[in-house]
Amino acid sequence: MIETERLILRPFTEKDAEDVYEYLHEPEVHCFADMKLNSLPEAREAVKKRLGETEYHFAVELKETGKVIGEIEAYPEPGEPHAGENTPKDTFSPCWMLNREYRGKGYAYEAAHAFFDYLFTRKGARRIYAYTEDYNLPSQRLCERLGMRREGLFVEFVSFVDDENGEPVYENTCQYAILKKEWTGRAGGTAEL
């Protein structure tokens, strides 16, 4: 469990299904299209799949109310695509999503900042990188606020949805990253919330 001023990042419980359904019944960003939930029973099944994960996938809960307003996750991977099996898994690519009703209040930054600090200080992260669509300006601003540098733009990089004719819609994708030494060099290891 990770605690911030206003949030608790914790493993999911079965009681979270209604809150998860609330933010995944109509995902706004195409990369979450495959996570779309069409019913509360689907949400219950989705939450059951999250129950066993206790160190890399967290519900984002408001301390004040106990409501789950989103989630954040990242799993260790080798930093190099052609790495051997003995290569350290010290690279993470986080994914975050937040209920649209709670955006613009600093919760995404608060959750991501705490999660990055957790990955760097407790999970041995050397590098954290993130992908975001070129039209997702709030996510790009979040990456920049977290101290990540924009490393590039992949043109027509990936498709998550099809158009009305069934053809893939390829999206331009920005990549951001930050190294542990850059993170720890910011304000003595952490940035102010």
C-alpha positions, 0 to 999 in steps of 0.5 A, a space after each residue: 500500500 502506498 499513501 499520499 496526502 489524499 490518496 491510497 494506492 492499494 491492491 484491488 478488492 471485490 467491492 471495487 467493481 462498481 467504481 471500476 465500471 464507472 471509469 471503464 464503461 466508456 474509455 476516452 483514450 483508444 489505448 484502453 478500448 480493449 478494457 471497456 466494460 459493458 456491464 457490472 457483471 463484466 466489471 466484477 470479472 475484471 476486478 477478480 483478475 486484478 485481485 492477485 496483483 499486490 505489488 505492481 497494479 493498484 487501485 487509486 482510492 480517495 482517502 476521504 471517501 474510500 472511492 476508487 477513482 482510477 488505477 495505475 500499473 507497471 511491470 518489470 521488463 528488460 530495458 532492451 528488446 533483445 535482452 537475454 534471460 539474465 538481463 535485469 528487469 529494471 525498466 517499467 512502463 506505467 499505465 494510468 487511468 482516472 475517472 473523468 469526474 476526478 480529473 483536473 484536481 491533481 490526483 493523477 499527478 499525486 498517484 503517479 508521483 507516489 508510484 514512480 517513487 515506489 518503483 525507483 526506491 522499492 522495486 529497483 527501477 532504473 528507467 521508467 518510460 510511458 507512451 501517450 497518444 499525440 492527442 492526449 495532451 493531459 497525459 503528456 503534461 502529466 509526464 512532463 510534470 513528473 520530470 519525464 523527457 519526451 524522447 520521440 514521436 512514433 508516427 502511425 505507431 499502433 492501432 487500438 480501434 477501427 474506423 467505420 469501415 473496419 480499417 485500423 486507425 493508426 495513432 501517433 504516439 509520444 514516448 516519455 522517460 525518466 531515469 532513476 538518477 534523474 528522479 533522485 536528482 530532483 528535489 532530493 529524490 522526490 518532487 513536491 506534490 
